[in-house]
Amino acid sequence: MMNEQLPMNRVEMELNQWRSREERFSKLFNFSLSGNRSLIKEKLHHYERIGTKYKGTKNIEERFVLQMLKQEKNKILKQLYPNLLVRLIRKLVIAPLRDQIAVHKDAKEEQKNNQALYDQVQRIGFKDLSNQIEYQIKQGHEQFTVPVSYYVNEKERLNHELSFVKDQSGGYQFEGYKASLYNELKPEENRSQYFKLQQGNSVDTTQAYNLLGGRAVQKDRSWMQLDLNDKDASGNHRIKEFHFGYGYDLEKAIQELPLKELTNKTEGDKLNYSLKQGNRLPVTLIKNGNEHRFYIEANPQFKSVNIYDEHSRKITVSTALGNKTMETVKQIQKTSESQQEKHSKRNSMRIS
């Protein structure tokens, strides 16, 4: 709904920001600020920057406020510079030069702030949104949202709503985004979650999709998973966390399976990394000398991996392997562990 509003009165908004600033100052200092020359000068400079910044506006409301602002500026000028000649020199020479410098500085700061927003959004996984974000910034709202929608596959659609808010300095910050997963074949599985932007540890769009799909994602050294049966007062799913001390070892869990991918270290590392992102991945399992296609995903809560057949039906490890193969894997593991133990003992003897 916010995006459908008419542009706000930006001049009025910036004047309100200055008023809020004055109120903060009055709480910080015991002495009266109404006659403080330094503050009055800064107020005049602020008003002049506003006048220069929006002097070409076509918004009728903004133009009206600018007229009132002009009268206020003249009043402050007379208070600061009673001498008419001084006021003229300042108005014709000093003020235009200072305004030009200030406007140039503001433009550079705005460009820098906007680029930082574009970079943040892109790192999370949202591409080609710079034009939409720039358009909303020009509207001057205190906060705004940008919608993004796309299909993940033929049956699942992701709707995102990115939230931006203006800070006290006048720049915009990317706060986070609400992700909603819609399954057209199973509407009962439709889910939403708000992901707040966190310094260096934000949930990207791939991880958000996997979390909404019920899968677990590793962040730093901890695993997180949405509790799909429990929500907080805001409608967000509560988060189950499994820290390093919980004892889940993903590499050990997948090494218990006779996977073809693990015969190649590069492929094994890719598999391990992708599972930590929360992906459900196709793997080739060697069963009775033959190759079989299955899908696996991490399951930190039960310190294992979930296995699915080609029809996305969850199956047990013993079903996937067969009892005979299961015993063979255990025997291979036992032999491997025994060899490693002997190797470690030999090494320790050398060191000592």
N, C-alpha and C positions, 0 to 999 in steps of 0.2 A: 504493500500500500504506500510505503514511503516514497518509492520511486515514481509514483504517479502524482505526487504533490507538485505544485508550482514552485519555482525557485524562491528561496527565502530571501528576506531583506538582509543582504550581507553586511551592509553598512550598519544597520541596527545591531546585528549580531556582534560585530567587532566592537561597537561602542559598549555593549553589555559585557564583553570580555574585559574591557578597561575598567568598567565599574566594579566588576568582581575583583580585579587586581587591587583597586583602591581599598575595597573592603578588607582584603587580606592584609594589606599594609597597616590599616587602622587598628587591626587586632594585634599586630606585631609590635607596634610602637605606642608608648604612653602619650607622647606629645601630639598636638593637633597637626594634621597634615593639610588642612584647608588653605593655610597661607605659606606652606613650604615651597620655596622658589624652585628647588631642584625637581620636586614632583610636578609642579605646574609646568615647568619647561618640558619635561618628559611627556606630559599630557598633551601639550601643544604639538610636539613632534609626532606623537601618535595620531592626533587628529589630522595633521597635514599629510601623513602617509596614507591615511584612509581616503582623504580627499583626492590625492593624486592617483591612488590605486583604482578608484571607481568613478573617476570623472567622466569616462566615456559610456557609462551604463545607460541602457535604454529602459530599465525598470523604473516605472513612475514613482513607486514608493521609495526606492533608493535615491532617486533624484531629489525628492522632497526632503528626505533626511539630510542629504548633502547640503541643501540650502540652509537648513537649521544649523548644521555643523559649521557652515561658513560664518554665521553670526556668532556662534560660540567661540570660534577661533579668533575673530576680531576683538571680542571681549577680553580674552586671555592675553592677546597681544598688547592691548592698552594697559592691562594690569602689570605685565612684565616690562614693557617699554613705553613709558609715558611720553617720551620725546617723539614727536611726529617724524622727524628726519631719520631717526634710528629705525623706526618702524618701516619707513619706505625703503631704506637700504636693505633691511632684512627681507622685506617682501619681494623686492625686485632682484636681489643678488644672492643673498645667503640661503634663503628658504628653497628656491628652485634647485640650486646645486645640491643641497642636503637631501631634498626629495628624490632627485635623480639617483643619488648614491643609494639611498634607502630602498627605492623601488628595484634597483638592479640587484641589491643584496637579497631582498625578499624573493625575487624571481629565481635566484640561484638556490636559495634555501628550499623553495617550493619544488623546484626541479629535482633537487637532491632527495627530498622527502618522498616525492612521487616515485622516483627510481627505486628507492629502498622498498617501497610497497610492492612494486612490480616484481622485484627480486624475491621478496618473501613469498608472495603468492605463487610464483613459479616454482620455488623450492618445494612447496607443499604439493604441487602437482597440477596447478591450474595454469593453463597456457593461454596466450593471446587475449588477456583481459585488460591490457593497458588502456585501450580506447574507452572501454566501459567505466573503468575506475576514474580515468581523467574526466570523463563527462560528469560523473557524480560529484567529483571534487569541485568542479566549476559551479555546481548548483549551490554550494556553500552550506549544506545541511550540517547540523551538529553530528549526525550519524547517518549512515546509509548502508544498504545491503546490495550485493550483486548476485543475481541468480545464475547458476550453471547447471545444465541438465544434459545427460548423455546415457546411451545404452552401454552396459558392460558386456552383454551378450544378447542373444535373441529373446531372452525372457526377463532379464533383470535390468532395471534402470536406476541410475543414481541421480538424485536431485541435491544440489548443494546451495547453500545460502551463506555467502561470505559477509561478515560483519566488520564495518569500519567505523571508527569514532574519532572525533577531533579532540586533541589534547589541549592543555592550557596554553601551549606556545602557538597554537593555531595550525599545527601540522596534523596529519591523519595517521592513525595507527590501525593495523590489521589485528583485530582482536581474536578471531577464530572463525569457525564455520560449522553450520549444522548440516549433517549428511543424512539423507533419507534414502533407504534402499527399498525399491518396489519390485516385487516378484509377480509378474502378470499371471503366472500359472498357479501361484500360491499366495493370494493376497493376505492370508493370515500371518505370513512371515514378513510383512512390511515392517520396517524398523527405522528409528531415527535416533541420532545422538549428536550432541554439540561437543565439538573438539576445540578447546581453548588453545591458542597459540602459546607455546612454552619455549623459552630461550634454549635453543640447541637440542630440544627433545620433543618436537611437535609430531603429531600423528599426520602422515601424508595421506593422499587420497587412496593409494593402494592399500595401506594399512587400515584406513577407515572402512573400506569395502570389506576387507577380510574380518574385521571386528564385528561389523554389522551382520556378516554371514555366520557368526558364532565361533569363529576361529580365534586362536591366540596369537599375539604378536610380542616379540621381544623388543623392549626399549631399554637401552643401556644393558645392565646385567639382569634385569627383571622381566618377567613375562606378565602381560596384561590380557584380560579377556572380559567381555561384557557379560554380566549376569542377565540373561534374557528373560528371567522370571522375576526380576526385581527392578523397580524404578524408584527414583527419588521424587521429591515434590515438583521438580522442574520437568519431569517426564523423561529424564535421562536414565539410561540403564546404569546400575551400580557396577563398579569395576572390581573384578577379582584380580588380585595381584599375587604373583608367585616370585618371591625374591630369590637371590642367589642361594641363600641358606636353606631354601626349601628342598634343594637337592635334585632338581631336574636337569638331566644331562642329555640334550638332544642328540649329540653325536653318538653317544653310547646306545640310545634307543634305536637309531637307524642302522647302526652297525650290527644289531641283532637280526637284521633281515638280509637275506642273500640277494642284494640289489646289484644289478649290472653296473649302475652308475658309480658304485663305490670302488670298482676296479680301476678307475681313473681318478687320480687325486683332484685334478681341475674340476671334473664333473661332480665329484663328491663335495667339494667346497661350494660350488654353485648351488647344489641341492640343499646343503646345510644353510647357506645364506638366505635362499628363497623361502625355506620353511620358517625361518625366524621372522620374515616379513608377514607371515600369516597365510601364505599361499597354500592351496591344495594342489599337489603336483603329480603328474603322471610319472610312474617309475616302472622299470622292467625287473620283474622278480624271477629268479631262476628256481624252477620247481621241477624236481625229477629230471634234471638235464634239459628242460624246455623253458623257453621264455614266455612269461605271462605279464599282461599289462594290468596294473592296479594304480590307485591314487592314494597318496598319503598326506597327512597334515599333522602338525605338532599338537600334543595333548599334555601340557605341563601339569595339569591338576592330577592326572593319574600316571605321570612320569613315563609316558609312552608315546606312540604315534597312532593315530586313527587310520584305518585302512578301508578303502572303498573299492567295489568292483566297477566294471565298465558301465553299470547302470546307476552309479552313485549310491549303491546300497552299502551301508556300513557292515563290515564283516570282521570276524576275529582273526588274530594272527594265526592260530592253528588252522582255521579254515583256509586262509590264504596259502599257507605253506603245506598243509597236510601233516599229520602226526609224524610220519617217517622223516620228512624233511626237517621238521621242527627239532627232532632228536639229533639229526645230523648237524644242524646249526649250533646246537648247544655243545655238541662234542667238539666241533671246530673251534668254538669260543674257548672251551676249557683247555684245549691243546695250545691255542694261541696265548692264553693268559699264563699257562705254565712255562712256555718258552720265554715270554717276556720277563717272568719272575727270575728264571735262571740267568737271563741276560743281565738283569739288574744286579743280581748277586755278584756275577763275575766282574761287572763294572765297579761295584763298591769295593770289591777286594783289591782291584787295581789302584783305586784312589787311596785306600788306606795303606 
